[in-house]
């Protein structure tokens, strides 16, 4: 899961997509805390990880709907993925498998001078389907992580319930030697 998240983070950085970069960063940090919680049997960290997996699935379903333009979402909108800071799109748009990028020399006047106006053609797989595949893989991994987290939470909770100190509350456990005290404590009144 961590490797897939890092790979996705790299391609989002290359495309200057700030919302996915932020979400991927939070995901990577949460996965690290989830691993730590699993190794150290820290139930709070694992619960936070499980809650994040639900949010992560929600985010990836939104990304899938965004790139497939479901329900009025448009993949050409800069506001959602780049916070309207830049005009960049998915890195896969220009660098997908088989894509040929041609710069158009007669650029329209509305194109800023520091941007190039391009034509992309010959792609074997459109960029939105690559993004959907990435998000679908993240959904599958997150659901597996959620199931595993719920299992670990159950195991940790059972271990906490069954833990018994030496000489604890059970009657069949180890009973240490009893100390007898010759000094009897009395309440003090003032």
C-alpha positions in Angstrom: 0.0 0.0 0.0 2.8 2.4 0.9 4.6 1.8 -2.4 1.4 2.5 -4.4 0.9 5.7 -2.4 4.4 6.9 -3.0 4.1 6.1 -6.7 0.9 8.1 -6.9 2.4 11.0 -5.0 5.3 11.2 -7.5 3.0 11.4 -10.5 0.7 14.0 -8.8 3.8 16.1 -8.0 4.8 15.9 -11.7 1.3 17.1 -12.7 1.2 19.8 -10.0 -2.1 18.6 -8.7 -2.1 20.0 -5.2 -5.3 18.4 -3.7 -4.1 14.8 -4.5 -0.6 15.7 -3.3 -2.1 16.8 0.1 -4.3 13.8 0.3 -1.5 11.4 -0.6 0.8 13.0 2.0 -1.9 12.5 4.7 -2.4 9.0 3.6 1.3 8.1 3.8 1.6 9.6 7.3 -1.5 7.7 8.4 -0.3 4.4 7.0 3.0 4.9 8.9 1.0 5.5 12.1 -1.2 2.5 11.4 1.8 0.3 11.0 3.3 1.7 14.2 0.0 1.0 16.0 -0.1 -2.5 14.7 3.5 -3.3 15.8 3.1 -1.6 19.2 -0.5 -2.8 19.8 -1.8 0.8 20.1 -5.5 0.6 19.5 -6.0 4.3 19.1 -3.6 4.5 16.2 -5.3 1.5 14.5 -8.7 3.1 15.0 -7.4 6.4 13.4 -6.0 4.3 10.6 -9.4 2.6 10.1 -11.2 5.9 10.0 -8.7 7.3 7.6 -9.2 4.3 5.3 -12.9 5.2 5.1 -12.0 8.8 4.2 -9.4 7.5 1.7 -11.9 5.3 0.0 -14.3 8.3 -0.2 -11.6 10.5 -1.7 -10.6 7.9 -4.3 -14.3 7.3 -5.3 -14.5 11.1 -5.8 -11.4 11.1 -8.0 -12.9 8.2 -10.0 -16.1 10.2 -10.4 -14.1 13.3 -11.2 -12.1 11.8 -14.1 -15.1 9.9 -15.5 -17.2 13.2 -15.2 -20.0 11.6 -13.2 -22.7 13.9 -11.9 -21.7 17.3 -13.3 -18.0 17.0 -12.4 -15.6 18.1 -15.1 -12.0 16.9 -15.4 -11.0 20.2 -17.1 -11.7 22.2 -13.9 -8.6 23.7 -12.3 -10.3 24.5 -9.0 -10.7 21.0 -7.7 -7.3 19.3 -8.3 -5.0 22.3 -8.3 -6.9 24.7 -6.0 -6.9 27.1 -9.0 -3.2 27.8 -8.4 -2.0 26.4 -11.7 -3.2 25.3 -15.1 -1.7 21.8 -14.8 -3.4 18.6 -15.4 -2.6 14.9 -14.8 0.9 14.0 -15.7 -0.5 11.1 -17.7 -2.2 13.5 -20.1 1.0 14.2 -21.9 3.1 11.2 -20.9 0.6 8.4 -21.2 1.5 5.2 -23.1 1.9 5.9 -26.8 0.9 9.6 -26.5 2.5 12.0 -29.0 2.6 15.6 -28.0 2.8 18.3 -30.7 3.2 21.9 -30.0 0.9 24.2 -32.0 2.7 27.2 -33.1 -0.3 29.3 -33.9 -1.6 29.7 -30.3 -4.8 31.5 -29.5 -4.5 34.9 -27.8 -6.1 33.7 -24.6 -3.2 31.3 -23.9 -0.7 32.9 -21.5 2.8 33.5 -23.0 4.6 31.2 -20.5 2.3 28.2 -21.4 2.5 26.1 -24.5 -0.5 25.2 -26.5 -0.3 21.5 -27.4 -2.1 18.8 -29.2 -2.0 15.3 -27.8 -2.9 12.3 -29.9 -2.2 8.6 -30.4 -2.6 7.6 -26.8 -3.1 3.9 -26.3 -5.0 4.6 -23.1 -6.5 8.0 -22.2 -5.1 9.7 -19.1 -8.4 9.7 -17.2 -8.5 5.9 -17.4 -5.0 5.6 -15.9 -6.1 8.0 -13.1 -9.2 5.9 -12.6 -7.1 2.7 -12.5 -4.8 4.3 -9.9 -7.7 5.3 -7.7 -9.4 1.9 -8.1 -6.2 0.2 -6.9 -6.1 2.5 -3.9 -9.8 1.7 -3.1 -9.1 -2.1 -3.2 -5.9 -1.7 -1.1 -7.8 0.6 1.4 -10.6 -1.8 1.8 -8.1 -4.6 2.4 -6.4 -2.3 4.9 -9.7 -1.5 6.6 -10.6 -5.2 7.0 -7.1 -5.9 8.4 -7.4 -2.9 10.8 -10.7 -4.1 12.1 -9.2 -7.6 12.7 -6.2 -6.1 14.6 -8.5 -3.9 16.7 -10.5 -7.0 17.6 -7.4 -8.9 18.5 -5.9 -6.1 20.5 -9.2 -5.5 22.4 -9.4 -9.2 23.2 -5.8 -9.2 24.5 -6.5 -6.2 26.7 -9.6 -7.9 28.2 -7.7 -11.2 28.9 -4.6 -9.7 30.4 -4.0 -10.6 34.0 -1.4 -9.3 36.3 0.6 -11.8 38.4 -1.5 -12.4 41.5 -4.4 -10.5 39.9 -8.1 -10.8 40.4 -8.5 -14.5 39.4 -8.6 -17.2 42.0 -6.5 -19.7 40.1 -3.5 -17.4 39.4 -0.3 -17.1 41.2 -0.6 -16.0 44.8 2.5 -14.4 46.2 3.6 -14.7 49.8 1.3 -12.7 52.1 3.0 -10.1 54.3 1.8 -9.7 57.7 2.1 -6.4 59.3 2.5 -5.8 63.0 1.6 -2.2 62.6 -2.1 -1.5 62.4 -3.2 1.7 60.7 -5.9 3.8 62.4 -7.8 6.7 61.0 -6.6 10.1 62.3 -9.1 12.7 63.5 -8.3 16.4 63.9 
